Amino acid sequence: MKPTNLFSQRCILILFLSTFMITTAYTQKSGESILNYDVIYMKDGRVLKGEILIFQESDGDLTFTDLKGRKYSITRKEYKYFEENVRYQLRNNDTIAIRPRKESEFEVTIGFTPYSVILAEGEFEGSKETAVDNTLMTLCINVGVGKYFTRQHYLGVNLDYAILPNHYFGNSIKGKLSNYFAAGARYKFQYDAYKRNTAWFLAAKGKFNAIKGDLSYQYPNPWGSGTTSTYLTEKHTTISMGLGQGVAFILNNKKSINLELSVSRHFTLSSKLLDEPDATITLLPFTDRRFSEITLSLMYNL
């Protein structure tokens, strides 16, 4: 089994296990309940929870009943502001404010991918030279826009661009990425029960990718036994399909921070060798250039 294939399978296994552990760890216990309260923030520091019965728009005065059924007449001068239908999780005699999330609004995303690995496989047909399996690592920025269709479903478009393309760890890593750009569509499904300020989701994405890099090759040593290696520049365009597991940390004003791990498989549209090989190298056309990808992304949603 080739090392790249093994690494790809490990990536898929890691994604599966993380999904399983996340789902298990955040399964809601029986007996939990969600309550909706109106909340009034008083100028003297008190926070009143209950139900606003009457609100006078003309002067801001209101009539309020608390959780014990007591009624209050509160003037506009006595409170700073109030919130309606605030979600609270009732668990172990504690209450946690559930921040509202986007349900039908647009969302703008900015972020970066601190860990993006593209695994390149492939050989040349009928040639003594071997296209060694290469690992291309890069640091990308991400921008996107999309819309929620109910709280659970999101559809949008994203752009990825490598700001640090030649990003790799250790001298043993083969392959150097010089340019990377991707654009595509993205779908998210939030499967949590809306009981915490974390939203767990599954993501599916399809992208068009432009990849350029220096990949390592081995060929017979013309001056003796064994093989020697060289780097040749390639350019590829691909279509990729991927799945991801992520978590969104819900902030105020329906903003959030996403952390997502995903794996993708690329399907090559075109491949081109940009270098003129040395006379000792007799490279023939690609039989197939195959790419896999694993990414860890951090995104801020406005």
Secondary structure, DSSP 8 states (H G I E B T S, - for coil): --HHHHHHHHHHHHHHHHHHHHHHHT---TT-EEEEEEEEEETTS-EEEEEEEEE-TTT--EEEEETTS-EEEE-TTTEEEEEEEEEEEEETTEEEEE----SS-EEEEEEEEEEEEEEEEEEETT-S-EE--EEEEEEEEEEEEEEEETTTEEEEEEEEEEEE-S---STT---EEEEEEEEEEEEEEE-S-S-SSEEEEEEEEEEEEEEEEEEEEEEE-TTSSSEEEEEEEEEEEEEEEEEEEEEEEE-GGG-EEEEEEEEEEEEEEEEEE-S---TT-----EEEEEEEEEEEEEEEE-
